[in-house]
Amino acid sequence: MAKDKLPENDTDLFRDMMSGVKPLKVEERIQPEKPNISPHRRTQTPEEQIESDFVEFAHATDVTPEESLFFARTGLQQRLLKQLKRGDMPVEASLDLHGQTIEEAGKSLTLFLE
């Protein structure tokens, strides 16, 4: 292409630059096998369900024994909230997780809450 004659638009410039290019030879391509996906959802065993329900919160900060945590969803009655804070509500069930690993405690907690 001469320096004094420039194409008027990008398409002409592209075609001019690609004029000597030859396409690559196309070889036969191997098609990947399609996975056999069942239309039915696989049901998990109770142990698999427990393992998948518990999430380890590695990003959570540690809480010291002196700190108190509090969370309440909106709509919780104030009278009930005060009873819970004062400890006026009777304990219906308890769970001791001492000595368990995070995985074991997760399974125990999930079963307990169910």
N, C-alpha and C positions, 0 to 999 in steps of 0.2 A: 504494500500500500504506500502510495506516495505521501510525503509529509504535507504537501500543499493541499491534498484532497482528503478531508476527514468525513466520515459518514455523518449523516444528519441526525440519526437517532441511535439508541442503544441496540436495537434489533439489528440494524445494518452493521454496527460495530462488532457485535457478537458473531454474526455470520461471517464477516470478513476475517475475524481472528480464528474461527473454526474451519476455514476453508480447506486447510491441508490435513485436518484430523481424520483418521480412519477409525471406524468403530472396532471395538474388541471382538474377537471371535466368541460367540456364545456357546458354551459347553452345556451339555445336558445337566440339569440340576436335579439333585435328589430331593424329593419332597419329604419333609419331616412327617413322621407318623403322628396321626392325631390321637391324643390320649382318649382312652375309653372312659367317658364320664357318665356315671350313672345318673339317671334323672331323679332318683330317689336320694334324699338326704340320709347320710350315714348316721345312725344313732350311736351315741357314745355310751360306753359302759359307765356305771356310777363313779368308778375310780378315775376314769379319763375326764369326766365332767368336773369332778372336784379339783383335779390338777389344773384344768383350763380356767376355772372360776377364780382361783386365787392368783393375785398379781402381787409380786414383790415390788414394793416401792423403794427402789434403791436411791431415788432422787429425794426422798423425804428427809428432812433434817431430824437429828436425834433430839429427844425430849428428855430433859433431866427430871429426876423425881420431884423436884420442887415446883416444876411448871405444871399448870393445869390447862387442859385443852377443853374447848367447848364448841359445840356445833348444834344448831337447831334449825330445822327446816321451817320455812314460812308456813303459818297456819297452825303452829303448835300453841295450844291454849296457855296463857300466862300462868294460870293457877297450877296446871300440870307441870309446867316448867319449874315453878318455885318448889313444888313437891319433890321433883327430881333432884334439884340442886341441894335441898336440905337433907335428902336421903330419907324422906318420909315414905317412899314407895317400897313395898316389900320385895325382896329378892325372890324371883320365881325360879331361876336356875343359875348355875355358875359353871365356869370352865377354867381349869388350871392348865396353863400352857408352859409352866416352868420345865426346863430341861428338854424341851422339844426344839428341833431345828425349825427354820422358817417354813420349809416344805411340810413337815409334820404338823406344825401349828396351823398352817393354811388349811390342810385337810380337816383337822379337828374343828377349826372354827367354822368351816363351811358346813360340816355335818351338824354342828351344834346349832347354827342359825336356821338350818332347814327344819 
